[in-house]
């Protein structure tokens, strides 16, 4: 094994567990699903409870999958889709920096996931164990993770995003 495999493992695990922790927090932290659902409703994701559960489950699933290097490119597409929706409904128009509720953090998570999809998960991954670690990498990894994630986000937003009135 090469150093790059260890570096990819570290990157995947840290970024994957970070997103999974966000999903876990939606389920069990702070306001739990009920609070997340109310917030989702307030920012235009309706029905709020359905989207709270789907976002939380998606974050946990995509995070754990990327961390384990399991179906890495589809997991990266999940990252992109989740983060694109978050940017559009919660961070758009608030600038770049996260301390102003900007889109910095979401961009970093999605970018790392796409980069991993492009280079592949490395030998220290479940994809490698299954012999599929080089099936969806390279340009295919880029198109599937970035394009698929953005298409999924766009479809979800068209179908379910109903922003509150500007004076609300």
The 8 nearest C-alpha neighbors of each residue, nearest first, counted from 0:
[[1, 4, 2, 122, 5, 3, 123, 121],
 [0, 2, 3, 4, 5, 122, 6, 121],
 [1, 3, 5, 4, 6, 0, 7, 8],
 [2, 4, 6, 1, 5, 7, 121, 0],
 [5, 3, 121, 7, 2, 6, 1, 122],
 [6, 4, 8, 2, 3, 7, 9, 1],
 [5, 7, 3, 9, 8, 4, 10, 2],
 [8, 6, 10, 4, 9, 5, 11, 3],
 [7, 9, 5, 11, 6, 10, 12, 4],
 [10, 8, 6, 12, 7, 11, 13, 5],
 [9, 11, 7, 13, 8, 12, 14, 6],
 [12, 10, 66, 8, 14, 15, 9, 13],
 [11, 13, 66, 15, 9, 10, 14, 16],
 [14, 12, 16, 10, 15, 11, 17, 9],
 [15, 13, 17, 11, 16, 12, 10, 18],
 [16, 14, 62, 66, 12, 65, 17, 18],
 [15, 17, 19, 13, 18, 14, 62, 12],
 [18, 16, 14, 20, 15, 19, 13, 21],
 [17, 19, 62, 21, 20, 15, 16, 58],
 [18, 20, 59, 62, 16, 22, 58, 21],
 [21, 19, 23, 17, 18, 22, 16, 24],
 [22, 20, 24, 18, 19, 23, 25, 17],
 [21, 23, 55, 58, 59, 25, 19, 24],
 [22, 24, 20, 26, 25, 21, 27, 19],
 [25, 23, 28, 21, 27, 26, 22, 20],
 [24, 26, 22, 31, 23, 55, 32, 27],
 [27, 25, 31, 23, 32, 24, 28, 55],
 [26, 28, 31, 24, 25, 23, 29, 32],
 [29, 27, 24, 31, 25, 30, 26, 23],
 [30, 28, 31, 27, 24, 34, 25, 35],
 [29, 31, 34, 28, 33, 35, 32, 25],
 [32, 30, 26, 27, 28, 25, 34, 33],
 [31, 33, 35, 26, 34, 25, 36, 51],
 [34, 32, 36, 31, 35, 30, 37, 48],
 [35, 33, 30, 37, 36, 31, 32, 38],
 [34, 36, 32, 38, 37, 33, 51, 39],
 [35, 37, 47, 48, 39, 33, 51, 34],
 [38, 36, 34, 40, 35, 39, 41, 47],
 [37, 39, 41, 35, 40, 36, 34, 42],
 [38, 40, 36, 47, 44, 42, 41, 37],
 [39, 41, 47, 37, 43, 44, 38, 42],
 [42, 40, 38, 39, 43, 37, 163, 44],
 [43, 41, 39, 40, 44, 162, 38, 88],
 [44, 42, 162, 161, 40, 160, 41, 163],
 [45, 43, 160, 39, 40, 47, 42, 159],
 [46, 44, 47, 40, 159, 43, 160, 161],
 [45, 47, 49, 48, 44, 50, 40, 159],
 [46, 48, 36, 45, 40, 39, 50, 49],
 [47, 49, 36, 51, 50, 46, 52, 33],
 [48, 50, 52, 51, 47, 46, 53, 36],
 [49, 51, 53, 47, 52, 48, 54, 46],
 [52, 50, 48, 36, 54, 49, 53, 35],
 [53, 51, 55, 49, 50, 54, 56, 48],
 [52, 54, 50, 56, 55, 51, 57, 49],
 [55, 53, 57, 51, 56, 52, 50, 58],
 [54, 56, 22, 52, 58, 57, 53, 25],
 [57, 55, 53, 59, 58, 54, 60, 52],
 [58, 56, 54, 60, 55, 59, 53, 61],
 [59, 57, 22, 19, 55, 61, 56, 18],
 [58, 60, 19, 22, 56, 62, 57, 61],
 [61, 59, 57, 63, 62, 58, 56, 64],
 [62, 60, 74, 64, 58, 63, 77, 59],
 [63, 61, 15, 19, 18, 59, 65, 60],
 [62, 64, 66, 60, 65, 15, 61, 59],
 [65, 63, 69, 61, 67, 66, 62, 68],
 [66, 64, 68, 62, 71, 15, 67, 63],
 [65, 67, 12, 15, 11, 63, 64, 68],
 [68, 66, 64, 69, 65, 124, 63, 125],
 [67, 69, 124, 65, 71, 125, 120, 66],
 [68, 70, 64, 71, 125, 126, 67, 65],
 [71, 69, 73, 72, 74, 126, 68, 64],
 [70, 72, 74, 69, 68, 65, 73, 75],
 [71, 73, 116, 75, 74, 144, 140, 70],
 [74, 72, 76, 75, 71, 70, 144, 77],
 [75, 73, 61, 77, 71, 72, 76, 65],
 [74, 76, 112, 72, 78, 77, 144, 73],
 [77, 75, 144, 148, 73, 79, 74, 78],
 [78, 76, 74, 80, 75, 79, 61, 148],
 [79, 77, 75, 81, 76, 109, 80, 82],
 [78, 80, 148, 109, 76, 82, 77, 81],
 [81, 79, 148, 152, 77, 83, 149, 82],
 [82, 80, 78, 84, 79, 83, 77, 85],
 [81, 83, 85, 79, 105, 84, 80, 78],
 [84, 82, 86, 80, 85, 81, 79, 152],
 [83, 85, 87, 81, 82, 86, 152, 88],
 [86, 84, 82, 83, 89, 88, 87, 81],
 [87, 85, 90, 83, 84, 91, 89, 88],
 [86, 88, 84, 91, 85, 89, 83, 90],
 [87, 89, 85, 86, 84, 90, 42, 91],
 [90, 88, 85, 86, 87, 91, 42, 100],
 [91, 89, 86, 101, 102, 93, 100, 87],
 [92, 90, 87, 86, 93, 89, 88, 102],
 [91, 93, 94, 90, 101, 95, 87, 89],
 [94, 92, 101, 91, 90, 100, 99, 95],
 [95, 93, 101, 92, 96, 102, 99, 91],
 [94, 96, 101, 103, 102, 97, 93, 99],
 [95, 97, 101, 103, 98, 99, 94, 102],
 [96, 98, 101, 100, 99, 103, 104, 102],
 [99, 97, 100, 96, 101, 95, 103, 94],
 [98, 100, 97, 101, 96, 93, 94, 95],
 [101, 99, 97, 98, 90, 93, 96, 102],
 [102, 100, 97, 95, 96, 94, 93, 90],
 [101, 103, 95, 90, 105, 104, 86, 106],
 [104, 102, 95, 96, 106, 97, 105, 101],
 [105, 103, 107, 106, 102, 97, 108, 101],
 [104, 106, 82, 108, 107, 102, 103, 109],
 [107, 105, 109, 103, 104, 108, 110, 102],
 [106, 108, 110, 104, 105, 109, 111, 103],
 [109, 107, 105, 111, 110, 106, 112, 104],
 [108, 110, 79, 112, 106, 78, 111, 107],
 [111, 109, 113, 107, 112, 108, 106, 114],
 [110, 112, 114, 108, 113, 109, 107, 115],
 [111, 113, 75, 109, 115, 110, 114, 116],
 [114, 112, 116, 110, 115, 111, 75, 144],
 [113, 115, 111, 117, 116, 112, 110, 118],
 [114, 116, 112, 118, 117, 113, 119, 120],
 [117, 115, 72, 140, 113, 119, 114, 136],
 [116, 118, 137, 136, 140, 114, 115, 141],
 [119, 117, 115, 116, 136, 137, 114, 120],
 [120, 118, 116, 136, 115, 117, 121, 132],
 [119, 121, 68, 115, 124, 132, 7, 71],
 [122, 120, 4, 123, 119, 124, 7, 127],
 [121, 123, 127, 124, 4, 120, 0, 132],
 [124, 122, 121, 4, 8, 127, 125, 5],
 [125, 123, 68, 127, 126, 122, 67, 120],
 [124, 126, 128, 69, 127, 68, 129, 67],
 [127, 125, 132, 129, 131, 69, 124, 128],
 [128, 126, 132, 130, 124, 125, 122, 129],
 [127, 129, 125, 126, 130, 124, 122, 131],
 [130, 128, 126, 127, 131, 125, 132, 124],
 [131, 129, 127, 128, 132, 126, 133, 125],
 [130, 132, 126, 134, 133, 129, 127, 128],
 [133, 131, 126, 127, 134, 130, 119, 120],
 [132, 134, 131, 136, 135, 119, 130, 127],
 [135, 133, 131, 132, 136, 139, 130, 140],
 [136, 134, 140, 139, 133, 72, 137, 132],
 [135, 137, 140, 117, 119, 133, 116, 139],
 [138, 136, 117, 140, 139, 118, 141, 135],
 [137, 139, 141, 140, 142, 136, 117, 135],
 [138, 140, 142, 141, 137, 135, 136, 143],
 [141, 139, 136, 117, 116, 135, 137, 143],
 [140, 142, 138, 139, 117, 144, 143, 145],
 [141, 143, 146, 139, 145, 140, 144, 138],
 [144, 142, 147, 140, 146, 141, 145, 139],
 [145, 143, 76, 75, 141, 147, 72, 148],
 [146, 144, 148, 142, 147, 141, 143, 149],
 [145, 147, 142, 149, 143, 148, 144, 150],
 [148, 146, 143, 150, 144, 149, 145, 76],
 [147, 149, 80, 76, 79, 151, 145, 146],
 [148, 150, 152, 146, 151, 80, 147, 153],
 [151, 149, 153, 147, 152, 148, 146, 154],
 [150, 152, 154, 148, 149, 153, 80, 147],
 [153, 151, 80, 149, 155, 150, 154, 84],
 [152, 154, 150, 156, 155, 151, 149, 157],
 [155, 153, 151, 157, 152, 156, 158, 150],
 [154, 156, 152, 158, 153, 157, 159, 151],
 [155, 157, 160, 153, 159, 158, 154, 152],
 [158, 156, 154, 155, 159, 153, 160, 152],
 [157, 159, 155, 156, 154, 160, 153, 161],
 [160, 158, 156, 45, 157, 155, 44, 161],
 [161, 159, 156, 44, 43, 162, 157, 158],
 [160, 162, 43, 159, 44, 163, 45, 42],
 [163, 161, 43, 160, 42, 164, 44, 88],
 [162, 164, 43, 165, 167, 161, 42, 41],
 [165, 163, 167, 166, 162, 161, 43, 42],
 [164, 166, 167, 163, 162, 42, 43, 161],
 [165, 167, 164, 163, 162, 41, 42, 43],
 [166, 164, 165, 163, 41, 162, 42, 43]]
